[in-house]
Amino acid sequence: MIDLKRELHVGASIGLFWAMTRAYSLVGDPTGELESTDDVLGFCRRLREIPVVSSRTGFRYSADYEICSAVLRSPDASAGIPEPRNPLEAILLGPMPPEDRIDPLLDAIIFKDGAEHSRIRKLVQPAFTHRVMQSWREATERVAGQLVDSFPTSGPVDLVQQWATPLPMAVICEILGVPFSERVTFSAWGDTLASGLDRARSLGHARAMEAAAVELTDYLAALLAERRRAPSDDLLSALAQVEVDGETLTDRDIVGTASFLLLAGFETTVNLLGSGTRVLLDHRNQLADVAADHSLIPGLVEESLRYVSPVQFTFRTALAPIDLPGGERLDERDTIVLMLVGANRDPRVFTDPDRFDIRRDNARRHLAFGFGVHHCLGAALARMEAEIAWRHLVERFPDTDAWQLAGDPVPTPGRMVRGLRSLPMTLGAAAHAAASA
């Protein structure tokens, strides 16, 4: 049954936000500029002229590396949805999900603060053991090999649709214990939710996202109930059985964590692989170097994370006053937009930051996975998937001079999460079939 009051609130929130951003873009306000610009890096360069820039919306903005890293590591910086301070903010933020529903974002560990965050992280961490990570590596090797072996030996291949997307989705499904027959549906839920991580673009989009969230969490709750009855060798079973100091995870904790792992572990890797490969095509010497020396691939992963920044920005709200470098200060309840893509190009940290260099000695200082207590739980998984995926690709198609675009790359439409929806390419002659682990 449709909740008319909620629908009106959602519609008003979306309409007001877009009306305000269009108006603000005309007067150079950062909230309006971010939503209207086709040059996010240029926007970030302008932002860095002042460490922290204020918007008429009340939000603060920064693309300064030291400011962004200081906020990310502050224990007083909340990653949750801020409480509205006035009726206008209440409309802009939109309604909270019903309390009886598990939300893939708000019930995830990344949106928890303080004692609640510490409790969940303490209980979740034991599930990410070396043995478990090794099984994930074996699954990633197997899937990556199967994917590149299935590519046509001549003609074009869409590296996003046939490689960058199915790899992390297959791995996350295997990690969670999702049956193979359900993976297409599971992938569709992930695509829908990821498409509006920053904000729904219309009321229809918001409805689709809410439906996907309900279906995903209901599915995972049912799968978790099954794993509690009959444990298997997967992450849901491990989370259901973990106990530390007499504490255990609730169903809500587990389903929220699993849902967010789908979003974070899937979308970041897809965008890293797609956009990173596109960048490599413009840096042929480095592409050839990677194909000839696989020890360069970890550097490729870190520099790609810095250079393409799959998550362009994130939000933090001050739970208490936060003193920042250079004398800046966030007052309690101030919300700041941290432009990670700008921080990762800060020339005071990264020499010649607009140059792509897989041998950059400090590339790993990037903020692509956040920093501090809310550092991405799936960072190790994303790094591992990218390293294995690129290695299998260059092993299977070693003549990188033959790698060519077969059409125009298609970007994703979002602002917060940026990448490619399509990357048509020809890869030349295939070598021997890749070995499966």
Stockholm file with secondary structure:
# STOCKHOLM 1.0

chainA/1-437         MIDLKRELHVGASIGLFWAMTRAYSLVGDPTGELESTDDVLGFCRRLREIPVVSSRTGFRYSADYEICSAVLRSPDASAGIPEPRNPLEAILLGPMPPEDRIDPLLDAIIFKDGAEHSRIRKLVQPAFTHRVMQSWREATERVAGQLVDSFPTSGPVDLVQQWATPLPMAVICEILGVPFSERVTFSAWGDTLASGLDRARSLGHARAMEAAAVELTDYLAALLAERRRAPSDDLLSALAQVEVDGETLTDRDIVGTASFLLLAGFETTVNLLGSGTRVLLDHRNQLADVAADHSLIPGLVEESLRYVSPVQFTFRTALAPIDLPGGERLDERDTIVLMLVGANRDPRVFTDPDRFDIRRDNARRHLAFGFGVHHCLGAALARMEAEIAWRHLVERFPDTDAWQLAGDPVPTPGRMVRGLRSLPMTLGAAAHAAASA
#=GR chainA/1-437 SS CCCHHHHHHHHHHHHHHHHHHHHHHHTTCHHHHHHHCSCHHHHHHHHTTSSSEECTTSCEEECCHHHHHHHHHCTTEECSCCCCSSHHHHHHHCCCCCTTSCCTTTTSGGGCCHHHHHHHHHHHGGGSCHHHHHHHHHHHHHHHHHHHHTSCSSSCEETIIIIITHHHHHHHHHHHTCCGGGHHHHHHHHHHHHTTSSCCSSHHHHHHHHHHHHHHHHHHHHHHHHHHHSCCSSHHHHHHHCCBTTBCCCHHHHHHHHHHHHHHHHHHHHHHHHHHHHHHHTCHHHHHHHHHCGGGHHHHHHHHHHHHCSBCCEEEEESSCEECGGGCEECTTCEEEECHHHHTTCTTTSSSTTSCCTTCTTGGGCCTTCCGGGCCTTHHHHHHHHHHHHHHHHHHSCCGGGCEECSCCEECSCSSBCCEEECEEECCSCCSCCCCC
#=GC SS_cons         CCCHHHHHHHHHHHHHHHHHHHHHHHTTCHHHHHHHCSCHHHHHHHHTTSSSEECTTSCEEECCHHHHHHHHHCTTEECSCCCCSSHHHHHHHCCCCCTTSCCTTTTSGGGCCHHHHHHHHHHHGGGSCHHHHHHHHHHHHHHHHHHHHTSCSSSCEETIIIIITHHHHHHHHHHHTCCGGGHHHHHHHHHHHHTTSSCCSSHHHHHHHHHHHHHHHHHHHHHHHHHHHSCCSSHHHHHHHCCBTTBCCCHHHHHHHHHHHHHHHHHHHHHHHHHHHHHHHTCHHHHHHHHHCGGGHHHHHHHHHHHHCSBCCEEEEESSCEECGGGCEECTTCEEEECHHHHTTCTTTSSSTTSCCTTCTTGGGCCTTCCGGGCCTTHHHHHHHHHHHHHHHHHHSCCGGGCEECSCCEECSCSSBCCEEECEEECCSCCSCCCCC
//
